[in-house]
Amino acid sequence: MSKKILVAMIILLIMTAGLIGVLLANTYYDAPGREYPNQISPPDRLDPEDRDRYISTKVAFCMINLVLSSILIMIYVKVYRETKAEFTIGLIIMMFSLFLYALLSNPLLPILFGYKVFGIGPFSMLPDLFSMVALSILLYLGLK
């Protein structure tokens, strides 16, 4: 498969993951009839529209990071099979930890366990944004 087709497929996969994240966040959070037995009351000044926008954006970033780290794990496993270099094992472990970070920082995870997410704002998305930049750079270097 040519590099151009591979890059196009990866970009399409990343965009799809972001879109799925936004759709999941918009349909699952505050779904009618959804109860939160472990709810901690949110601050009174929380604007529901801002909260929804922040949650959707954070879920999209987390989904994109999940896809990027999964692709990088596959690339590094392939490189390890070819070279048997110990450095590559370190990269695989690092990518696996970034995969777990993206999975566990996703706001949908607490929602699935009955907790209502609150206090999420623009600063809570910055780690995911920088993580996405770092993963994108590693993906660019991994595809060279």
MOQUI-V575147 format. One record per residue. N is the residue number from 0. SS is DSSP state (H for helix, E for strand, L for the rest). BURIAL is I if it has 16 or more other C-alpha atoms within 10 Angstrom, else O. D_FIRST is the distance of its C-alpha to the first C-alpha in Angstrom with 2 decimals. Layout:
# MOQUI-V575147
n->N ss->SS burial->BURIAL d_first->D_FIRST
n->N ss->SS burial->BURIAL d_first->D_FIRST
This chain:
# MOQUI-V575147
n->0 ss->L burial->O d_first->0.00
n->1 ss->L burial->O d_first->3.79
n->2 ss->H burial->O d_first->6.62
n->3 ss->H burial->O d_first->8.48
n->4 ss->H burial->O d_first->6.81
n->5 ss->H burial->O d_first->6.84
n->6 ss->H burial->O d_first->10.32
n->7 ss->H burial->O d_first->11.39
n->8 ss->H burial->O d_first->10.81
n->9 ss->H burial->I d_first->12.71
n->10 ss->H burial->O d_first->15.36
n->11 ss->H burial->O d_first->15.85
n->12 ss->H burial->O d_first->16.26
n->13 ss->H burial->I d_first->18.71
n->14 ss->H burial->I d_first->20.64
n->15 ss->H burial->I d_first->20.90
n->16 ss->H burial->I d_first->22.20
n->17 ss->H burial->I d_first->24.73
n->18 ss->H burial->I d_first->25.88
n->19 ss->H burial->I d_first->26.31
n->20 ss->H burial->I d_first->28.27
n->21 ss->H burial->I d_first->30.56
n->22 ss->H burial->O d_first->31.12
n->23 ss->H burial->O d_first->31.96
n->24 ss->H burial->I d_first->34.29
n->25 ss->H burial->I d_first->36.02
n->26 ss->H burial->O d_first->36.56
n->27 ss->H burial->O d_first->37.41
n->28 ss->L burial->I d_first->39.54
n->29 ss->L burial->O d_first->43.11
n->30 ss->L burial->O d_first->42.46
n->31 ss->L burial->O d_first->45.76
n->32 ss->L burial->O d_first->47.65
n->33 ss->L burial->O d_first->45.59
n->34 ss->L burial->O d_first->47.97
n->35 ss->L burial->O d_first->47.53
n->36 ss->L burial->O d_first->49.95
n->37 ss->L burial->O d_first->49.15
n->38 ss->L burial->O d_first->49.37
n->39 ss->L burial->O d_first->50.82
n->40 ss->L burial->O d_first->52.31
n->41 ss->L burial->O d_first->50.41
n->42 ss->L burial->O d_first->52.24
n->43 ss->L burial->O d_first->54.30
n->44 ss->L burial->O d_first->52.71
n->45 ss->L burial->O d_first->49.21
n->46 ss->L burial->O d_first->48.00
n->47 ss->H burial->O d_first->46.05
n->48 ss->H burial->O d_first->43.91
n->49 ss->H burial->O d_first->42.91
n->50 ss->H burial->I d_first->42.28
n->51 ss->H burial->I d_first->39.96
n->52 ss->H burial->I d_first->38.06
n->53 ss->H burial->I d_first->37.73
n->54 ss->H burial->I d_first->36.67
n->55 ss->H burial->I d_first->34.00
n->56 ss->H burial->I d_first->32.63
n->57 ss->H burial->I d_first->32.78
n->58 ss->H burial->I d_first->31.07
n->59 ss->H burial->I d_first->28.23
n->60 ss->H burial->I d_first->27.91
n->61 ss->H burial->I d_first->28.05
n->62 ss->H burial->I d_first->25.37
n->63 ss->H burial->I d_first->23.00
n->64 ss->H burial->I d_first->23.94
n->65 ss->H burial->I d_first->23.31
n->66 ss->H burial->I d_first->19.71
n->67 ss->H burial->I d_first->19.17
n->68 ss->H burial->I d_first->20.91
n->69 ss->H burial->I d_first->19.08
n->70 ss->H burial->I d_first->15.64
n->71 ss->H burial->I d_first->17.33
n->72 ss->H burial->I d_first->18.92
n->73 ss->H burial->O d_first->15.71
n->74 ss->H burial->I d_first->14.39
n->75 ss->H burial->I d_first->17.85
n->76 ss->H burial->I d_first->18.22
n->77 ss->H burial->O d_first->15.17
n->78 ss->H burial->O d_first->16.79
n->79 ss->H burial->I d_first->20.10
n->80 ss->H burial->O d_first->19.11
n->81 ss->H burial->O d_first->18.07
n->82 ss->H burial->O d_first->21.05
n->83 ss->L burial->O d_first->23.72
n->84 ss->L burial->O d_first->24.96
n->85 ss->H burial->O d_first->27.58
n->86 ss->H burial->O d_first->26.58
n->87 ss->H burial->I d_first->23.30
n->88 ss->H burial->O d_first->25.52
n->89 ss->H burial->O d_first->27.37
n->90 ss->H burial->I d_first->24.30
n->91 ss->H burial->I d_first->23.40
n->92 ss->H burial->O d_first->27.02
n->93 ss->H burial->O d_first->27.10
n->94 ss->H burial->I d_first->24.06
n->95 ss->H burial->I d_first->25.71
n->96 ss->H burial->O d_first->28.92
n->97 ss->H burial->I d_first->27.32
n->98 ss->H burial->I d_first->25.79
n->99 ss->H burial->O d_first->29.35
n->100 ss->H burial->I d_first->30.80
n->101 ss->H burial->I d_first->28.69
n->102 ss->H burial->I d_first->29.59
n->103 ss->H burial->O d_first->33.27
n->104 ss->L burial->I d_first->33.83
n->105 ss->L burial->I d_first->32.67
n->106 ss->H burial->I d_first->35.86
n->107 ss->H burial->I d_first->34.99
n->108 ss->H burial->O d_first->35.67
n->109 ss->H burial->O d_first->39.40
n->110 ss->H burial->I d_first->39.70
n->111 ss->H burial->O d_first->38.50
n->112 ss->L burial->O d_first->41.28
n->113 ss->L burial->O d_first->43.92
n->114 ss->L burial->I d_first->44.24
n->115 ss->L burial->I d_first->44.37
n->116 ss->L burial->I d_first->42.53
n->117 ss->L burial->I d_first->44.75
n->118 ss->L burial->O d_first->45.19
n->119 ss->L burial->I d_first->41.59
n->120 ss->L burial->I d_first->41.50
n->121 ss->H burial->O d_first->39.42
n->122 ss->H burial->O d_first->39.90
n->123 ss->H burial->O d_first->38.43
n->124 ss->L burial->I d_first->35.02
n->125 ss->H burial->O d_first->34.93
n->126 ss->H burial->O d_first->33.71
n->127 ss->H burial->I d_first->30.76
n->128 ss->H burial->I d_first->30.04
n->129 ss->H burial->O d_first->30.19
n->130 ss->H burial->I d_first->28.12
n->131 ss->H burial->I d_first->25.41
n->132 ss->H burial->O d_first->25.63
n->133 ss->H burial->O d_first->25.45
n->134 ss->H burial->I d_first->22.44
n->135 ss->H burial->I d_first->20.64
n->136 ss->H burial->O d_first->21.57
n->137 ss->H burial->O d_first->20.43
n->138 ss->H burial->I d_first->17.01
n->139 ss->H burial->O d_first->16.83
n->140 ss->H burial->O d_first->17.99
n->141 ss->H burial->O d_first->15.76
n->142 ss->H burial->O d_first->12.55
n->143 ss->L burial->O d_first->14.19
